[in-house]
Amino acid sequence: MQREDLRNIAIIAHVDHGKTTLVDQLLRQSDTFRANQTVQDRVMDSNDLERERGITILAKNTSAIYHDVKINIVDTPGHADFGGEVERVLKMVNGVLLLVDAFEGPMPQTRFVLQKALELNLRVIVAINKIDRPDARPDEIVDEVLELFMELDASDEQMDSPFIFCSARNGIAGLEPNQMATDMTPLFDTILDYIPAPGGDENGPLQVLVSSIDYNEYVGRIAIGRIERGQINQNQEISLCDYHDSSLSQKAKVTAIYQFDGLKRSQVEQACVGDIVAFSGIENVTIGNTVCDPATPEPIPFVKISEPTVEMTFSVNDSPFAGQEGKFVTSRQLRDRLYRETLKDVSLRVQDTDNSDSFLVLGRGEMHLSILIETMRREGYEFQVSTPRALIKEIDGQKQEPYEELTIDVPEESMGAVMEKMGNRKAELQSMEKAGNRQKLVYIIPTRGLFGYRDEFLTDTKGEGIMNYLFYGYGPVKGEIVKRSTGCLIAFERGESITYGLYNAQERGTLFIGPGVQVYGGMVVGSSPRTEDLVVNVCKKKQATNTRASGSDEALRLSPPVSLSLEQCLEFIQEDDLLEITPQNIRIRKKTLDHSQRMKQLKRAANV
């Protein structure tokens, strides 16, 4: 049976190539919204973090109706750290819409998502977006995309993929860059003509691969996937199995079924083969499970997800301010929350440690883990994290570390500073390509060489540089990489920061705090240009005397403190530091708070 009334597609691309904006236009032009309805831009980025950062973090489902055909659309993340999201949702669709920027062309993540789509033998429509840019070069981009297809060993059919030119921002598309329509009709028509209609045995035993998980406080865990075979009915008895876990055999009942209508979920009593559905009632269901007919439990193979490359230690906050600002502060609450995250994030791993108050969290990159930290912070969790560390594996009796393929696009005048930093971080230059007054550099760099570099990179390139990376593989462990050349300014005692104390401290370096901030001994309050750490008394008050001298009461002028974001804090901390995370504050602190104990530890380390 072929469902000619249905198409299932995913929109894939590199970060910031316009996926979410394009989905906006497809929904608007298919009359998904009422004529008088007020809709915000990037409507699919519903998460607060997504809207603040301007990136898609979680894959989302929606649908549009065109010529009585329902088009199920999956909007996917473009950042490499969320590649796990892309991999799993591609199992739900029959084709992909590959978006490529009309100036930047194929980027590292473009290669990654296209490779995954080609491996699954999905039909590909290439959309050259941002055609309205004054520096757009559509003809060259078409050649670059075709070269990428060849590099990825695409089949003859895949090489014949149609090209569409569009401006998602203006809501127009065309078959040629100089022959644009007034709307998205050419794109809609290409989707209907080229993307195959889903098919399968409508009367066979039920088979649904769970590709995503959602939560609802009323109905519990909600599974999302495409029906590969048969039909699913409300209150139907089912069996849960897993291709990689033959011991799993669980009976359950589907209590509710939902289909995606625009931005809403509509409850239905029945859905059949080809439909992308969400359903509830199955306890402990997770990504990769197969929902089957109890009489014929046949699990579906699940796509292998990229392994984590970075680890961090999450632990209970034990600072002097512990428990004052957070709602969830215990090890049990922290553990439950971390393990709950693994149920919907297939790229994340959580492991218990010998210490009941600490947990090892493994992810795909600094951003992947920082998003988790920020999400938990906003939910009211209080905890502390260590510096990110690269995952070292033993392969053939040799210790090996993960490497990334790093693509850097910088103005020519910044190239010298970038290349110097790359050399210090053990990166190897693979290629160099000039594009106008900019240079495109490709490096192979150890994953740990990227830790703490993003902020430096933006400074070196005056904010004009573009940096993207993609997992390359494992290789021999390279030598030591100096992460930070500066030291810390450390608070001497507990109390409130005073202008007089801060004035004296700012002569030693750059401050992270202003007056009136509660601090404790061992808390990092600034950075020092010297390599060693310095202890400063930011709570020091000016001693009152009964004599007054000329000029003694002049106002003390403080330099504005440098406010660090979460990512900048993660980049700043070293092995002997911790990051204290609360709903209200992010504080950098030393692992050993007592100054005399820190000195003893340093002496012992120097004598070893």
Beta strands, then each sheet from edge to edge (+ up, - down):
strand 1: 6-13
strand 2: 60-66
strand 3: 69-75
strand 4: 95-101
strand 5: 123-129
strand 6: 163-167
strand 7: 172-176
strand 8: 179-180
strand 9: 207-216
strand 10: 220-229
strand 11: 231-233
strand 12: 237-242
strand 13: 245-253
strand 14: 256-261
strand 15: 264-268
strand 16: 270-272
strand 17: 276-280
strand 18: 289-292
strand 19: 310-315
strand 20: 349-352
strand 21: 358-363
strand 22: 383-385
strand 23: 389-390
strand 24: 393-395
strand 25: 398-411
strand 26: 428-435
strand 27: 438-446
strand 28: 466-476
strand 29: 487-491
strand 30: 495-496
strand 31: 510-511
strand 32: 518-519
strand 33: 524-528
strand 34: 534-536
strand 35: 577-581
strand 36: 586-590
sheet 1: 2+ 3- 1- 4- 5- 6- 7+ 8-
sheet 2: 13+ 12- 18+ 9- 10+ 17- 14+ 15-
sheet 3: 11+ 16-
sheet 4: 20+ 21- 19+ 22- 35+ 36-
sheet 5: 20+ 21- 19+ 23-
sheet 6: 24+ 25- 27+ 26-
sheet 7: 24+ 25- 28+
sheet 8: 31+ 33- 29+ 34+
sheet 9: 30+ 32-
end
